[in-house]
């Protein structure tokens, strides 16, 4: 989760989620699929804007869909309560009110026989100067019908980081050098260091559709660089050393990339 000085529109643009609904309107659409039912809801009015969506693969698992919908409904209720209070305060004190917003866009990272790996692009805006956006990883255990953060597949972020060695830092520095136009001097300032995986979101993916054999490491804005640089998402094949950092209960769902 990252705080940024942005308007709701800027936050939506940076997360790739742009509101399409017109003012004072609310639309809910659902499309059928052989895998399940996708969901997409958009609301935009003078008080708030709200977006929530998930793909058909989520709809194929009713318990998962219900869980995500419940979480989104709670977030929406909290947003409306805060927005109502903020709008009243703005009117009472004679200043402009900026509609609050909440968005959650779920996407499939990998759909395996036993697990469904998802990412969630989220954003919130509470009427002040700061918007919040970022990325979450979630895994659904199909057999046991339960979900958990993708990081929980590993014994710890530190163990995974140790298994990856300098790989993450080197990949991050290469990307930072491209964006900054100059070499990164490790430790020369606040954004010259290499953040640990406890500050990252971990996504688990697959190139073979049978096992998890790759991961993505996501550093949100302000974590690995200034806001102007945006977020960093780095992809890595799963190695034998990284496989050792997977919890024994889930190791059969992984394979070292060949």
C-alpha positions in Angstrom: 0.0 0.0 0.0 1.4 3.4 -1.0 0.3 6.9 -0.3 0.6 9.4 -3.1 -0.3 13.1 -3.6 -2.8 12.6 -6.4 -6.3 13.2 -7.4 -8.7 10.3 -7.7 -8.5 10.5 -11.5 -4.7 10.4 -11.4 -4.7 7.4 -9.1 -7.1 5.5 -11.3 -5.0 6.3 -14.3 -1.8 5.1 -12.6 -3.4 1.8 -11.6 -4.9 1.3 -15.0 -8.4 1.5 -13.7 -10.3 4.4 -15.2 -13.9 5.3 -14.3 -16.3 5.0 -17.3 -19.6 5.7 -15.6 -21.2 9.1 -16.1 -22.1 11.5 -13.2 -25.0 10.5 -11.0 -25.2 7.1 -12.5 -24.5 3.5 -11.3 -24.1 0.5 -13.5 -23.6 -3.1 -12.7 -22.8 -5.6 -15.4 -22.0 -9.3 -15.3 -20.9 -11.5 -18.2 -21.5 -15.3 -18.3 -18.6 -17.7 -19.1 -18.2 -21.4 -19.1 -15.7 -21.0 -16.2 -18.2 -18.9 -14.1 -19.6 -15.4 -14.0 -17.5 -12.3 -14.2 -18.5 -9.2 -12.2 -18.0 -5.5 -12.9 -19.6 -2.7 -10.9 -19.1 1.0 -11.5 -20.8 3.9 -9.6 -20.0 7.5 -10.0 -21.9 10.4 -8.4 -21.3 13.7 -6.5 -20.5 11.9 -3.3 -18.2 9.1 -4.4 -17.0 6.8 -7.1 -16.8 3.1 -6.7 -15.4 0.3 -8.9 -15.2 -3.4 -8.3 -14.6 -6.3 -10.7 -13.4 -9.9 -10.9 -13.0 -12.3 -13.8 -15.1 -15.4 -14.6 -12.5 -17.7 -12.9 -13.4 -16.1 -9.6 -17.1 -16.5 -10.3 -16.5 -20.2 -10.8 -15.8 -20.5 -7.0 -18.8 -19.1 -5.1 -17.1 -18.9 -1.8 -14.2 -16.9 -3.2 -16.6 -14.6 -5.1 -18.6 -14.1 -1.9 -15.5 -13.3 0.1 -14.3 -10.7 -2.3 -17.7 -9.1 -2.6 -18.1 -8.9 1.1 -14.7 -7.2 1.5 -15.6 -4.8 -1.2 -19.0 -4.1 0.3 -17.4 -3.3 3.7 -14.9 -1.0 2.1 -17.7 0.7 0.2 -19.8 1.3 3.3 -16.8 2.8 5.1 -16.1 5.0 2.2 -19.7 6.3 2.0 -19.7 7.0 5.7 -16.5 9.0 5.5 -17.6 10.7 2.3 -20.9 11.8 3.8 -19.1 13.3 6.8 -16.6 15.0 4.5 -19.2 16.5 2.2 -21.1 17.9 5.2 -18.0 19.3 6.7 -17.0 21.0 3.4 -20.5 22.5 3.1 -20.5 23.8 6.6 -17.0 25.4 6.3 -17.4 26.7 2.7 -14.7 24.8 0.9 -14.9 22.5 -2.2 -15.7 18.8 -1.7 -13.9 16.2 -3.7 -15.7 12.9 -4.1 -14.2 10.0 -2.3 -13.3 6.9 -4.2 -12.6 3.2 -3.9 -11.6 0.7 -6.5 -10.6 -3.0 -6.6 -9.8 -4.8 -9.8 -9.1 -8.5 -9.5 -7.1 -10.3 -12.2 -6.0 -13.9 -12.7 -2.2 -14.5 -12.5 -2.4 -18.3 -12.8 -5.2 -20.8 -12.8 -3.8 -24.2 -11.8 -5.6 -27.5 -11.1 -5.4 -26.9 -7.3 -5.0 -23.2 -6.9 -6.1 -19.9 -8.4 -3.6 -17.1 -8.1 -4.9 -13.5 -8.2 -3.8 -9.9 -8.1 -5.8 -7.0 -7.0 -5.2 -3.4 -8.2 -6.7 -1.2 -5.6 -7.0 2.5 -4.9 -8.7 4.8 -2.4 -9.2 8.5 -2.2 -10.6 10.2 1.0 -10.9 13.8 -0.1 -7.6 15.2 0.9 -4.3 15.6 -1.0 -3.4 11.9 -0.7 -4.6 9.0 -2.7 -3.6 5.4 -2.0 -3.0 2.7 -4.5 -1.1 -0.6 -4.8 -1.3 -4.3 -5.5 -2.3 -7.3 -3.5 -1.7 -11.0 -4.1 -4.2 -13.6 -3.2 -4.3 -17.4 -3.6 -7.5 -19.6 -3.5 -7.0 -23.2 -2.4 -9.6 -25.0 -4.5 -9.6 -28.3 -2.6 -9.9 -26.7 0.9 -12.0 -23.7 -0.3 -10.0 -21.1 1.4 -8.0 -18.0 0.4 -4.9 -16.4 1.8 -2.2 -13.8 0.8 0.2 -15.1 -1.8 3.1 -14.4 0.5 1.8 -17.0 2.9 2.9 -19.7 0.5 6.5 -19.1 1.7 8.0 -19.6 5.1 8.8 -15.9 5.3 9.7 -12.9 3.1 13.2 -13.1 4.6 13.6 -16.7 3.6 12.5 -16.1 0.1 14.7 -13.0 -0.1 17.7 -15.0 1.1 17.1 -17.7 -1.5 17.0 -15.1 -4.2 20.2 -13.4 -3.1 21.2 -10.3 -5.0 18.9 -11.2 -7.9 16.1 -8.9 -6.8 18.4 -6.0 -6.0 20.3 -6.3 -9.3 17.0 -6.4 -11.3 15.7 -3.5 -9.4 18.8 -1.4 -10.0 18.7 -2.1 -13.7 15.1 -0.8 -13.9 15.9 2.2 -11.7 18.9 3.0 -13.9 16.7 3.0 -17.0 14.2 5.4 -15.4 16.7 7.7 -13.8 19.1 7.8 -16.7 22.1 7.1 -14.5 23.7 4.3 -12.4 22.2 3.6 -9.0 24.7 4.1 -6.1 23.5 1.8 -3.4 22.9 3.7 -0.2 23.7 7.1 -1.5 20.2 8.4 -0.5 16.8 7.2 0.7 16.0 5.7 -2.7 19.4 4.2 -3.4 19.0 1.2 -1.1 17.4 -2.2 -1.8 14.1 -2.8 0.1 13.4 -6.2 1.5 10.7 -8.5 0.3 8.7 -7.7 3.5 8.0 -4.3 1.8 6.9 -6.0 -1.5 3.9 -7.8 -2.8 4.6 -11.3 -4.1 2.6 -12.8 -6.9 2.9 -16.4 -8.0 2.6 -17.3 -11.6 3.0 -20.3 -14.0 4.4 -20.8 -17.5 3.1 -24.4 -17.7 -0.4 -24.1 -16.2 0.3 -27.0 -13.9 2.6 -25.7 -11.2 3.8 -22.3 -9.9 7.2 -21.8 -11.5 7.7 -18.0 -11.5 7.1 -15.1 -9.2 6.6 -11.3 -9.5 7.9 -8.9 -6.9 6.0 -5.6 -6.8 7.4 -2.5 -5.1 4.9 0.3 -4.9 5.7 4.0 -5.3 7.9 5.4 -2.5 9.2 2.0 -1.7 12.0 1.7 -4.2 12.0 5.2 -5.6 10.3 8.6 -5.6 6.6 8.8 -6.6 7.5 10.1 -10.1 9.2 6.8 -10.9 6.0 4.8 -10.1 5.9 1.2 -9.0 8.3 -1.5 -10.0 7.2 -5.0 -10.9 10.0 -7.6 -11.5 9.5 -11.1 -12.8 11.7 -14.1 -11.9 11.7 -17.8 -12.7 11.5 -20.0 -9.6 14.8 -21.6 -8.8 15.7 -24.7 -6.7 16.9 -22.4 -3.9 13.6 -20.5 -4.0 11.7 -23.8 -3.9 13.2 -24.4 -0.5 11.6 -21.2 0.8 8.1 -22.6 0.0 6.2 -24.0 3.0 6.2 -27.8 2.9 2.4 -28.0 2.7 2.5 -26.2 -0.7 5.7 -27.4 -2.2 4.0 -30.0 -4.5 2.3 -27.0 -6.2 5.6 -25.6 -7.2 8.4 -26.5 -9.6 11.8 -25.0 -10.4 11.8 -23.4 -13.8 13.7 -25.3 -16.4 
